[in-house]
């Protein structure tokens, strides 16, 4: 091993190498940290559009079916081809007004909201409005037990992780989005949705006018 010309001690080359590599290691760590924050940050484009009173394109969904639900004659006939593979994509729902609700069985505010959604669904179903529950970060058995306990009879799909939440900008549960038949988001409620907000959002799916991002009741942060 070479001697350090400054000290006469061996190992100077290794020290110089470490001095050169240290800044590179720090730079790599900072880059990885920034990348990690970037990929974990939820998409805020929906709320950004709604803040300008503009409908926002709905992010894609392609998820397995959790519960078909009691769709009724009109919606049942319309959605039978889409449900044949036990998966749902948002593209398959085009032409139908959609109320999309993110929820989880471990979310206490979701328990408060469940009867509100079920009552609104039974009123909206005859008018051709589809309610879709998106269960996330949950166990299948717990999710099914929740649906049975609260007698929720609308369509439900399932995301084991949080990819859908990130793409939709969801930071907690429950959150609800109102989507026009053309696939545009016209309203977003953060927290437990009220009957008045459901009525307002459903009307907006028919008119196509953006309502905005509304504050609902309690919610739980995503895991």
C-alpha positions in Angstrom: 0.0 0.0 0.0 1.3 3.5 -0.9 2.5 5.8 1.8 0.7 9.1 2.4 3.2 11.8 1.2 1.9 14.3 3.8 2.4 12.0 6.8 4.6 9.2 5.6 2.0 6.7 6.6 0.6 4.0 4.4 -3.0 4.2 3.3 -3.2 7.7 1.9 -4.6 6.4 -1.4 -7.6 4.8 0.4 -8.3 8.0 2.3 -8.2 10.0 -0.9 -10.6 7.5 -2.5 -13.0 7.8 0.4 -12.9 11.6 0.2 -13.8 11.4 -3.5 -16.6 8.8 -2.9 -18.3 10.5 0.1 -19.9 13.4 -1.9 -21.2 10.9 -4.5 -22.8 8.7 -1.7 -24.5 11.8 -0.2 -25.8 12.8 -3.6 -27.1 9.4 -4.3 -28.9 9.3 -1.0 -30.5 12.6 -1.6 -31.6 11.6 -5.1 -33.2 8.3 -3.8 -34.9 10.2 -1.0 -36.4 12.7 -3.5 -37.5 9.9 -5.8 -39.2 8.1 -2.9 -41.1 11.1 -1.9 -42.1 11.8 -5.5 -43.5 8.3 -6.2 -45.4 8.3 -2.9 -46.9 11.7 -3.3 -50.6 11.5 -4.2 -51.8 13.0 -7.5 -53.4 16.4 -6.9 -54.5 17.1 -10.4 -58.2 16.4 -9.7 -58.4 19.0 -6.9 -56.3 21.4 -8.9 -58.8 21.3 -11.8 -61.8 21.5 -9.5 -60.3 24.6 -7.8 -60.5 26.3 -11.2 -64.1 25.1 -11.7 -63.0 22.7 -14.4 -64.0 19.0 -14.5 -61.0 16.7 -14.2 -60.2 13.6 -16.3 -60.9 10.5 -14.0 -57.8 8.4 -13.5 -58.0 4.8 -14.7 -59.2 1.9 -12.6 -58.8 -1.8 -13.3 -59.6 -3.7 -10.1 -61.2 -7.1 -9.1 -64.8 -7.3 -8.0 -65.5 -7.5 -4.3 -69.3 -7.4 -4.5 -71.6 -7.2 -7.5 -74.4 -5.9 -5.4 -78.0 -5.5 -6.2 -77.8 -3.4 -9.4 -81.4 -3.5 -10.4 -82.8 -4.3 -13.8 -81.4 -1.3 -15.8 -77.9 -1.1 -14.4 -77.6 -4.9 -14.1 -78.4 -5.4 -17.8 -76.0 -2.6 -18.8 -73.1 -3.9 -16.7 -73.4 -7.6 -17.2 -70.7 -7.7 -20.0 -68.3 -5.7 -17.9 -68.8 -7.9 -14.8 -68.2 -11.2 -16.7 -64.5 -11.3 -15.9 -65.0 -10.3 -12.3 -63.0 -7.1 -12.8 -64.1 -3.5 -13.4 -62.4 -0.8 -15.4 -63.5 2.8 -15.4 -63.7 2.6 -19.2 -66.4 -0.1 -18.9 -68.5 2.4 -16.9 -68.5 5.1 -19.5 -72.0 6.3 -20.3 -73.1 5.9 -16.7 -72.9 8.5 -13.9 -70.8 7.1 -11.1 -70.4 7.9 -7.4 -67.0 6.4 -6.4 -66.4 6.0 -2.6 -63.0 5.0 -1.1 -63.4 3.2 2.1 -61.9 0.6 4.5 -63.3 -1.6 7.2 -60.8 -0.3 9.8 -62.0 3.3 9.1 -64.4 4.3 11.9 -65.9 7.3 10.0 -66.7 4.9 7.2 -69.1 3.1 9.5 -70.9 6.4 10.1 -71.1 7.0 6.3 -72.2 3.5 5.2 -75.9 3.9 6.0 -75.9 7.4 4.3 -74.5 5.9 1.1 -76.9 3.0 1.1 -79.9 5.2 1.4 -78.7 7.5 -1.4 -77.9 4.5 -3.6 -81.4 3.1 -3.3 -82.7 6.5 -4.4 -80.2 7.0 -7.2 -80.3 3.4 -8.7 -83.7 3.9 -10.5 -82.2 7.0 -12.1 -79.3 5.0 -13.6 -76.7 6.3 -11.2 -74.1 3.7 -10.2 -72.5 3.7 -6.8 -69.1 2.0 -6.6 -67.3 1.4 -3.3 -63.5 1.0 -3.6 -62.2 -0.9 -0.6 -58.5 -0.3 0.0 -55.7 -1.4 2.3 -57.9 -4.1 3.8 -58.4 -7.8 4.3 -61.0 -9.4 2.1 -62.7 -11.1 5.0 -63.0 -7.8 7.0 -64.3 -6.0 3.9 -67.0 -8.5 3.3 -68.0 -8.5 6.9 -68.3 -4.7 6.8 -70.6 -4.9 3.7 -72.8 -7.5 5.4 -73.0 -5.6 8.7 -74.1 -2.3 7.1 -76.2 -4.0 4.4 -74.4 -2.1 1.6 -75.9 -3.4 -1.7 -74.0 -1.4 -4.3 -71.1 -2.5 -6.5 -67.7 -2.8 -4.7 -64.2 -3.3 -6.0 -61.0 -3.9 -4.1 -57.4 -2.6 -4.1 -55.2 -4.4 -1.6 -52.7 -1.6 -1.6 -52.8 2.2 -2.2 -52.0 2.6 -5.9 -55.6 3.7 -6.7 -55.6 6.1 -3.8 -52.3 7.7 -5.0 -53.6 8.1 -8.6 -56.9 9.7 -7.4 -55.2 11.9 -4.8 -56.8 10.2 -1.8 -55.1 10.9 1.5 -57.7 9.4 3.8 -60.9 7.4 4.0 -63.7 8.0 3.3 -63.4 10.1 0.2 -66.0 10.3 -2.6 -65.8 11.3 -6.2 -68.6 12.1 -8.6 -68.0 11.2 -12.3 -70.0 12.1 -15.4 -70.9 9.6 -18.0 -68.1 11.0 -20.1 -65.5 10.1 -17.4 -65.0 13.6 -15.9 -64.7 14.2 -12.1 -67.0 17.1 -11.2 -66.9 16.9 -7.4 -64.8 15.5 -4.6 -65.8 15.2 -0.9 -63.1 14.6 1.6 -64.4 12.9 4.8 -67.9 11.5 5.5 -70.2 12.6 2.8 -73.6 14.2 3.7 -76.9 13.5 2.0 -76.9 17.1 0.7 -73.4 16.7 -0.8 -74.5 13.4 -2.4 -77.5 15.1 -4.0 -75.3 18.0 -5.2 -72.7 15.7 -6.6 -75.1 13.4 -8.4 -76.8 16.5 -9.9 -73.4 17.6 -11.2 -72.8 14.2 -12.8 -75.9 14.9 -14.9 -75.2 18.6 -15.7 -71.4 18.2 -16.2 -70.7 21.4 -14.2 -67.8 21.3 -11.7 -68.9 21.7 -8.1 -65.4 21.6 -6.6 -63.7 19.9 -3.6 -65.9 19.9 -0.6 -65.1 19.2 3.1 -67.2 16.4 4.6 -67.1 14.9 8.1 -64.5 12.9 9.8 -61.9 10.8 8.0 -58.9 8.5 8.8 -55.5 8.9 7.1 -54.5 6.1 4.7 -52.1 3.6 6.1 
